[in-house]
Every structure is written in structure tokens, then in C-alpha cells.
């Protein structure tokens, strides 16, 4: 119970994480006393085992995993001015971090016989420089701030690499589930409606409590009265319709859906003006598919054609559920299938054309399959190609991040970056490229690049949907199909949340499939 009648509750919890290792130090006596140290409070005693950080000294601390929150510096005698730097990579903490959305590089005063807490960002590494005065550090701990969410979804197979990818995707999503669903928990601590879609699909495949989904959808809707565009991007208003469909299909919350009906109907009427008589889209500015295709009008047209058609299909289903005439949306869905644009060899556009049912362009995805892969549109690229090919892409592309120190998935990535680099968990090596500082494109270059981005978690819902094989056929999972695709796996087992409880599946290479579905769930095509 709150002490304050006007308090705004925070559903997150705080936990203290000790340092995992000291990666580098200068003028720091007894730095070995910090790793694993549980102390969070100064104490008056005759002898206190401290780390003495002398003026001009520094510590580079590794907490072992990307986390959200800040740090607590527990200091005894001395004190003074420090420079504090947070880093998702060792390189970032040693460099000049970008300050967008959260402060990662600052100067602070540390009190004697006291504690200093600072930070509201994502990081794994912290560098502390003693600028003035000597510090008698009892300890430095991370203050982790996150939602303690029960995972009713799970995935385990004979391939430990795929298992690690699923778990890393789930953890990436959880880190981005803060006040709302963020796009990136270090940078892009905002609710971007298009970026939200792969995150929503992942959250629905993992967590029992998914209340942040409607909260985030409503947050952007409430700040975007029609005819304004969500996030000032036309396609992001289109994604709102698709996101509403995903939430309704998986959770079956009809009362919530009906509360969206007026806005949904108005938005669909607005979107209808974006379709020409020949079925082609003419979405007005700001036109956006994804960053790699921002200057490719052919690919952007093809991708937006697929996205808008999908939105009309989703919108028609939602209107039907609300008891509202859906004939106009269905006619637009039909008409848009008659216009088949060239995708310009763009894998993102090819995926959208394929998934929208306009035309199968999986051939584009299978051509040089490990290049020009997008973290954002990676989810759709996986869904739009055969499962066996998608599994190999996951192993190489998302697995490549894991090989080089990732504990959460990154905003951007390219396998070519790994040719002459070292892991983000280590100090940059002279003569090699800096994996964090030297790469990235568009708006996510260098140390501005986020290494914990929810849109990159696409393999998590993909593995649950395609390999476990659970497909929702009726809202809330009232009816599902289960058809596992093991490909080269010896076995797969796991669970998928529904409104009625988790559906559990186990299958093996011999063709045996065992399904445990809760009451209220009808299983077909098993």
C-alpha cells in the first residue's frame, strides 16, 4: 500500500547485481575486492576492505550481462568528483558514449560515508574515473530495474544454439518492457508503433502478463487523434491495425477490442484513401518501410503494398469481431492483390509481398541468404522462407551476435562485421575493427548503435510458431493447429501462452507429437 494518495505505482522491481569482473584498472588498489561483493551499505568499523581509487585512477567494471537501470557507488572515506560512463560494450564505456535518450557519460560528486545512485539506461560495463579526490570504495553494484514477468512460453530443442537464441530474444524483450514497450532500452526509449510489431509477437509467445501491449498501443493512439499519423510515419498507423490484430488473435480480449472500434473504423477509412483504382498503394509521406530501403522507392512501394494489404485483412477480421460491416476493408484487401509490384531485390519487400499473399517472392530471400538481412524485418524474412533455411539463418546471423559477446540482440548487424573484430565483451584490439564503434548505418552509427533492441527478437516468436508449430486459428487460442517442423532437429519441446493457459508440445524426429492443451483450447490438424 502506498504512503501517498497521489502516487503513480511502478510495477517494476529493483535488484542489486554485483560486479562480475574488473576488465581494466589504473591506480586502483585492491580492485579484486569488488567482483562478487554483495555490500550495498557503508558501515562504520575499524577495518573495512575497500578498493582505493586514487586521483587519476580508473576502473572498468563488467556486470556480465546487459541490464536496465543504473549503479550504486558505496563509498567510505574520501570522495570527490568522478567521471562515470555506461557502455553496452567495453568499447563504449572506454569511449565517448552517445547521449541520446539517456545520459551515458557524466561527471558526479561521490559523498564520503555515503552512497550515490545514478543511471536510467541499458549497460553491461561501467567505467569510473577519479577526477578529484581519493575514493575508498566499499563496492559498486548495478541497480537492475525490470518487470518480474512469468514466462509461460518456452522453447527447448536438440540444438543448444537455437535454444540460446530463443532465450536471448526473450531476455531482450523483457529488458525493453519498462514503463511501456520500448524500441531500445539504451537509445530509442520510445514507443514506435511499427517497431513494436516483432516485439508484440515475441511478448505474446513468451509472457503470461502482456498488459503492456494494450497500454503501449493506447499510449500512441491517445497521442495521435485522426487524421494524424502515429510517430509521424504513415506506415506506423498501418502497423497499429496489425498490432491490434495480433493482440486480439492471441488473447481474445473482445472488450478491449470493442473499445478500439471507433478509432479502428476511422483509421481504416483513412487508409482506404491510400489505394488507387488499380489496387496499388499511394501512401503519402512520410513513407517508410525500414531504414535499409529508405532510399529505394521500388522496394518501398512493394513493401508498403504488402503491409497495407495485410492491414485491410486484419482490419476486416477485427471489424467482424466487433459486429461492424467489414465489406469495404475486404474489397480493398481483394483489390490490392491484383497489383503485383517488383520488389527490387529487397528482402524486406520480398517478405512483405510473400506474407501478405500477393505473390511468393521467397526466391529473393534464398538468394545469398546470409547477406542483406535486417534485424527489424528479420522476423518477416524468417516467416517468408522454408523452415530449414530459416533455421540456418538464425544459427548464423543471430548466433553470430552471440559468438561475439551479445547477451541481448542488437539494433543492426551484418556478418561481414566479424571479419576483423573482437567480441564486445573485450577491450578493442589494436589493428582490428571495433565491433561497436566502427559499424552501423543510417541513424544507428557507431556508439549510438543500440545493443538491446526489441525489434531484433524475431527468432523467438518464429521458433515457437514454426518449429513448435503452434498456429492460432481462433481468438485467444480457442482453436489452434499444431504442426511442428523439426527439419534437422532430433526433438523440440516447449509451450505457447494462450488466453486459457499454456499449450505444451513435444515432438521428435521419428514423427511422435505429444500435445497438452488446457481446457477451452481445441486442437486441430495435429
N, C-alpha and C positions, 0 to 999 in steps of 0.2 A: 504494500500500500504506500502511495506517495505521501510525502510530508507536505506537498504543495498542491493546492487545489487547481492551479493553472498550469501544472507541469505537463510537458509533452513526453510521453513514455518512449524509451528506446528499447526495442526488443532484442538488441544485440547483447552479447556478454563480453566481459573483459577477462583476459588471461595473461599471465606473465610467462614469457619464454626466455630461458637462459641462452646465453651465447653458446654456439656450437664449437667455434674455433676462432682463434686470433690469426687472421690471414697475414697481417703485416703490422709492425710496430717500430717506433723510434722513440728513444728516451722514455721508455715505459718500463719501470722496474716491477718485476713480478706480474707481468701480463698473464702468466699461466694461471693466476688465481681467478680469472674471470670466467672462462668456459665452464659451464655446468653449475655455476654458483647460483643458489636459489634466493640469496638475500635480496629483499626489496625495501629494507628499512634501515636507517642509520641506528647505531647503538653506541651508548657511552660505556666504554670498557677500557681496561688497562691496555690490552693488546688487541688490535683489530687487523686481520690480514687484508691489507689493501694493495691495490695496484697504484703505484706512484707515477703519475703522468707529469713529467717535468715541462717547464716552459719550452715551447718549440717542439714538443713531442707529439706523437700521434698514435692512434690505434685504428686498425681496420678490422671490424668485427663481422663475423658471418653467423647468422642465426640458422642456417642450414636449410631454410625453405622460405619461399616468398610468402609474405603475410601482409595483412592490412592493419594499420594502427600507427603507433609511434614508439618512443623509447622512454624509459625511466633511468635517469642517471642518479645513482645513490652515492653521495659524496660525504666524506667525513671532514677532515681538516683541510684548510686551504680554500681553494675555489678561485673563480676568476672567469675570464672571457674565453669562450671556445668557438671554434667553427664546427658546425655539425652538417654532415652530408649523408643523405639517404641514397641507396643505389639498389636497383633491381639486379644489377650485375656488379662485380667487383670493379669493373672499369668505370661505371657510373659514379660509384662512391668515391673513386680516386680522381675523378674529373670535375667538370663543371656541369652539374645536372640542370636540366630544363626546369623552369619554374611554373609552367602552365598547369593550372587546376589545383596544384598543391605545392607548397614550399618544400624543396628538397635540399636547399643549400642556404644556411643562415648562420648568423653569429648570435650567441646567447651568453648570459651570465649564469654560472653554476654557483649555488649557495654553499657555504660551509655548513656542515652538520644538517644537511637537508637533502631534498630530492627535487629534481627537475624533470617534468614530463613535457615532451614536445613531439608533435607529428600527427598528421592525419593523411596518410598516403599508403602506398604499397612499396615494400622493400624487402630485401634479404640481407643487405650489407649496410653497415653504418661506419662512417669514418668520423673520429673525434680528434680535433687538433687543439692543443692547449696554446692559445694565443698570448694570454697573460696570466700569470699565477701558476701555482703548482696544485694539482688535484690529488687528493688521497681517495681514490675510487674504491668504495666497498664493492660496487657492482654496476653493471649496465645490463638491463633486461629490456626485451621488447614487450610492448603492451599491445597484445593482439585484440582486435575488435571485430567480431563477426557474429553471424546468426548461427545459433546452435540448432541445426536442422537435421531431422531424422531422414536417413536415406532408406527409403523403401524400394528404390530401384538398385539393381546390382548387375554386374557382368563378370563372368569368370570363364576362361577357356583354356585350352591346352597351350596357347601361345601367350607367354608372360609379357611379351612386348605389347600385344593388343590390350591385355589386362591393365598394364601401366598407363597406356594411352587413355583408356576409359576413365580410370581413377583420376588422372591428371586433369582431364576435361571436367569431371565433376568438381574437383577442388577449385579449378579456375572459375567455374560458375559460382561456387559458394563464396569465394572472395569478392566477387562482383555483386553479390546480393547484400547490399548495405541498407541505407535508408530507402532506396529504390534499387532497381536493377541498373547498375552502371554498365557502360560500354567497356571502360578500362578503369581499374581501381587506382592506378597511379595518375594517368592522364586520360582525359575523356571520362571524367567522373560525372557523366551526364546521361540522361535517358534519351537515346537516339532510337527512334521507332523502327527504322529498317534494320539497324544493327541488332535490335532486340530479338528478331525472329529466330536465329540459330540458338540464342540464349534461352528463349522460351521453350523451344523444342527440347533442349538439353535439360532444363529445370523440370519439365514435365516427365522426363524419363528417369529422374533421379530422386526427387524430394517428395516427401509427404505433404509438407506445408508449402503451398505455392501461392500464398496470398499476395506476395509481391508482384505477381503477374498482373492481376486486375488493378492493383494500386498504381503500378507503373503505366499501364495503358490509360487509366483515368487521369493520371497526373499530366500527361501530354495532351490528352483530349481537352481537359479543363482549361488549358492554356492556349487552345487552338480553336476558337469559335469559327464555324464555317462562314465564309469560304476560305479562311486562312489555311496555310499548309503546315503540317507538322514538321517541326525543326526547319521550317522554311525550305523544304525539299518536297516536290510533288510526289515522288515515289514513296516517301516515308508516310504520307497519308494513305497511299495504296497499301503499304505494309500493315497499317493499323487494322484493315479489314482481315487480312490473312492471319494476323496475330490473334484477333478475336476468334477466328475460326479454330485455330489450334487449341486455344484455351477451352472453348466450348466442346470440341470433339473429345478432348481428354478428360475434362472434369464435369461436363454436362450440367453446368450451373445455369439453368434456364432463367431463374430470377435475375441474375446478373445480366444475362444476355438481353432480356427484355428492357432493362434499364438503359441499354445502349441503342435501342431500336430507332429512336428519333434521329440521333446523330448518324447512325449507320445508313438509314434511308436517305438522309440529306447528302451524305458523302457519296453514296453510290450514284445519286442523281448528278452530282458534280462530276464524278468520274466518267459518266456517260457522255459528257460533252467532249471528252478526250478521244473519242472513237470516230473515225471517218466512215463514210458510207461503204467503202470497200473493206472495212474491218481493220484497217491499220490504225495504230495509235498515233496521236498527235499531242502527247503530253506536253504542257507548257513548261517553261523554265520555273524553278531551277530543275533541269533534267539531270538525273543522277542514277547510275546503276551501281557502280563501285569505282574506287579510285583507279585501278589499272585500265579501265575503259572510259575514263573521263574525257579523253581526247580522241575517242574512236566512235564517231557518230553512227557507223554501220552497226557495230556491236551494241551500242547503247540502244538503238532502235529495236534490235532483235530482242535484247534482254527485257526492255520495258514492255514490248509486245507480249512476251510470255508472262511477265509479272502481272500486267493489267488483266489479261485473260484469266489468270488464276484468281485474282481478286473478285472478279464477277462470279466465278464459280463458287468461291467461298461465300460471297455475299448472298447469293441465291439460297444456299443452304441455311444461312443464318436467318434470312427473312422468312423462309418456310417454317423454321422452328418458332419464330415469333408470331406466326399466323398472319403474315403480311404477304401481299401479292409479290411474287418474285419473277414474273414473266419478263419484265424489262431487262433485268440482270441476266436471265437465262438467254434471251435473244442476243444480247451483246456478247455473252460467252460463246454462243454458236457462231456469230458473225466474225469474231476475231480469229477463229480457227481457219478462216478462209484466206487469210493473209499470211504467207509464209516467207519471212524475210531471210536474207543471208545473215549469218552470224559473224562474218568477218574473221573466222578462225579464232574467235574468243571463246574460251572455255566457260566463262561465266554466262555469256549469252547462249551458248550451246546447251548448257544445263537448264537454263530457264525455258528455252523452247521445248526441250525434252520433257521436263516435269509438268509443263502447262498442257501437254498433249497436243501441241500444234504440229510438231514434227520431231522425230527421233534424230538428234544430232550427237549421239554418243560417240560417233566416229571421231569427232573433233577432240573429245576427252581422251580417247585412246591413242591419239597421235602424240608421240613424245610425251608420255603420260606423267612424267615427274617434273616437267617444266611448266612455267606459267600457271602454277597452282595458287589459288587465293586462300588466305586464312578465313576471310569473311564468307566468300562464296564456296569455300571448300566443302561445306555441308551439302550443298546442292550438286557439286561436282561428284561427290561420293554417291549420292542417290541416283544420279543420272547415268551411271555406268554399271556394268556387271559386277556382282559382289566380289568375285575373285580378284578382279582388277582393283577394286576399291580397297580391299584388304592390303594389297601390296603397296598401294599409295599411302595408306595410313602408316604402315610399317616404316616406309622410307621417309616420308615428309614429316609427319608428326613425331615419329620415332627419332628423326634427325635432331629435332629440338631437344628431346630427352637425352640423347647421346652427348649433347654439348651443354648440359647443366640445367636445362629447364625443369622447374617444378610447377610451373603454370605455362599455358600456351600463349604465344606471342601474337602481337598485332599484325606483324608481317614476317615473312620468312621466305627464303629461297635456298635450295640445296647447294647452289653454287657458292653461297657464303662460306661454306665449311671447308673449302679447298685449302685455305692457308690461315686458319684461325685456331684459337684455343677456346676451351669452354668458358662460359660467362661466370662460372664459379671460381675462376682463377685470374690472377693478375695478367694483364696483357703482356705478350711475349715480344720482345724486340725482333723485328724482321717479319712478324706475322700481322695479319689484319686484326683489327679489334672487332669482334663479332657484334658488339653493341654499338660502338661509336662510329664505325666506318660504313654502316649499311643502312637500309631503309629507303623509302621513296615517298614522293608526294608530301603529305603533311606529317609523316612519321619517320623523319630522317634522324639518324644519329641517336643521341641520348634522349631525344623527345620520344623515341620509339617505346611504346608500352610493351612490357614483357608479361603482362597478365591481362589478356583481353578476352572478354566473354565470347565474342563472335568467332573465336578460333576453336571453340569446344565442339565443333560439329561431329567429330568421330563418336562422341559419347551417345547422342541420340541415334546416330546411324547404326552403331553396333547393336543397340537394343532393338531397333526397328527391323533391321535387315538380317543380322546374324542370329539373334534370338528369335526373330521372325514374328514379333507381335505387332499386328496391324489393327487399329481401331476402326470398327465398322458402324458403330452407333455411339452417340454422345455418352461420355463418361466411361466408356468401355463396357457398356451394357451388352454389346456384341463385339467379339474380336475374332480375328483369324490368327492362327499360329502356324507358321511355316518356316522353320529355321533353315538357314543356308550356311552350312558349315564350311563348304569349299575344302580347303586343305586341313581344317582343324579336326582333331581327334574327338573333342567334345566341347560343348558350350553349355553353361548353365547361368541362370540369373533370374531377375524379377523386374517387372514393369508396373509402376503405380497406376491404378485406376480409381475412379470415384468410389468403388466398392471394396478396395483393398488391393494388395499386390497380386499379380498373376505370376506364378513361378513356372519356369520352363527348364527342362534339361533334355539335351539331345546329344547323340553320339554319331560317329561316322558309320556305324552299322545300320543306321536308319531308325533307331529307337528314339521316340519322343515321349516324354512324360510331362504332363501339364497339370498344375494345381491352381485352379481358378476359384476365387471366393464366390459365395452365394450372390446371385444377381448378375453374374457375368456368363453369357452364353458363348461357347467356343465353337467355331465352325471351321471347316477346311483344315482340320488338324492332321 
